[in-house]
Amino acid sequence: MDNTTRYQKLLERFRNGDIDRRSFLTLLGAASLTAGLTGAPLKGLQRQAFAATPESVRFDGWGGVVSEAFRKHAFDPYSAKTGIKVIDGTFASGDEYLNRVKAGQPGEYNIFHASGVFDYARYVNLGYDVVLNEDNIPNLKYVISALMEPFRGVTNGKLSAAPYDYGTTGLAYNTAKISREEMEEKGARILIDPKYKGKIGGWGDWRTRIWYGALATGQKPNDIQDMEAVWDAIRAHRDLALKYWGSGAELMSLLAEGEIYVTEGWSGRIAALQQQGHPIGYYDAPNGYAWQECLMVLKGSPLEACEELLNFMLEPAVAIAVAEGQNYPPALDPTKVDLGKKIPTLPAFDATGKLAQLTFADPAYWNGNEAEWSKKFGRVQKGY
């Protein structure tokens, strides 16, 4: 057996988990000395070993109850099983995270909780995507097809992400101040109602503001015909609002403390408030903002470790536990997996697994207008 074959077999044993890292390096060092292998060739084999089983994988998400659910029900058990540490960071918006990735080094960021197919498409267009080996993620078989296919459409049938959950950004309101009847009558127009000046909130995200500006002016968000009317609605909301909130934690605090009576809000965060006993109602208006989130793997990441983590997180018992913790329905198909008692009660849950009643953002439409609309929203936000 020649030296190259010997070392490759040793490396294969290490990758298969037959020997641990320390034993591998000890055996490699001993074999190398015997064969006179030193310097660059030895270091090359050592680099392969460290790349084969990374010490950590970085995951970035939305923080708050969502990150708590991921840490408790997915990351800690995964680390206990594999020995690979999950380092988790947080971000307040998709734009903020993208700027971090652009400024970072290849491989610095590994997996993130991407919001929507349009976010996925942005990263693909910038060349940050990978091709996942789906054979290493067998639990994809449980995922709702309607969530998977839009991603495949962006990446020519391949995947750089695993769909993980979905929800809506609907209207949250204080039931002691606003009746269900008033909410259903006014819909998104309540966000520009002078009656509630100083008690209105909103997320400072250009997509959400434009989506709700379209709803407030009676337009379809994926086919806006009168953009000036939308900007006028956004200005009206800005002038009536107490403030724009910047995170799920701030959203929950403003509603729980009664500082605002009405805002658009993320379905899972509102469900958490309701479970805590706060008098908060939730209404999904027609053409309301539905979204799905995925776990996207970025270029330069240790693929096999990331694929193993994705498969672990899609294990039904894990995905259900995370969903119950973060209050968003999982991407698991309810016609294939028994999701228990709590998940079917969550806002936005679709028992059919078809999601036909939800309106998702058209990625081509929104990404095509991002440069112009995000820039103008920045000016409007500042008072112009």
Sequence and secondary structure as in RCSB ss.txt:
>XXXX:A:sequence
MDNTTRYQKLLERFRNGDIDRRSFLTLLGAASLTAGLTGAPLKGLQRQAFAATPESVRFDGWGGVVSEAFRKHAF
DPYSAKTGIKVIDGTFASGDEYLNRVKAGQPGEYNIFHASGVFDYARYVNLGYDVVLNEDNIPNLKYVISALMEP
FRGVTNGKLSAAPYDYGTTGLAYNTAKISREEMEEKGARILIDPKYKGKIGGWGDWRTRIWYGALATGQKPNDIQ
DMEAVWDAIRAHRDLALKYWGSGAELMSLLAEGEIYVTEGWSGRIAALQQQGHPIGYYDAPNGYAWQECLMVLKG
SPLEACEELLNFMLEPAVAIAVAEGQNYPPALDPTKVDLGKKIPTLPAFDATGKLAQLTFADPAYWNGNEAEWSK
KFGRVQKGY
>XXXX:A:secstr
  HHHHHHHHHHHHHTTSS HHHHHHHHHHHHHHHT  SHHHHHHHHHHHHHS SEEEEEE  HHHHHHHIIIII
HHHHHHH  EEEEEE S HHHHHHHHHHS TTS  EEEEESHHHHHHHHHTT      GGG GGGGGB HHHHHH
HHHHTTT  SEEEEEEEEEEEEEETTTS HHHHHHHGGGGGG GGGTTSEEEE  HHHHHHHHHHHTT  TTS S
 HHHHHHHHHHHHHHEEEEE SHHHHHHHHHTTS SEEEEEHHHHHHHHHTT  EEEE  TT EEEEEEEEE TT
S HHHHHHHHHHHHSHHHHHHHHHHHTS BSB TTTS  TTTGGGSTT  TTS  TT  B  HHHHHHHHHHHHH
HHHHHHTT 
